[in-house]
Amino acid sequence: MIKRWLSNLGKTRPDMAKGCNEKLDWQFIKFIISTYFPRKKEMKARFADLQKSDPEKVIVILKSKHEIEGYLLNVMG
């Protein structure tokens, strides 16, 4: 979060609406702290439920851009 904020300070990232400059304030930091781990735990439970309901289903969890690129290269290549 901090790295992204510093590298885009005063700019609009491509994934943001035009004119919506990068910013970091206490309200946003509190939001991240209070929601990140509960959402991560919830998604883990949801994936487990999906796996139980359909054991044939393959769930792939990619944690970095490098993993995403490698996965896509294997799938498309």
Residue pairs with C-beta under 8 A, 6 or more apart in sequence:
1 24
1 29
1 32
2 24
4 13
4 22
5 22
5 23
5 24
8 22
9 22
10 21
10 22
11 21
11 22
12 18
12 19
12 20
12 21
12 22
13 22
16 22
47 59
47 61
50 57
50 59
51 57
51 59
60 71
62 68
62 71
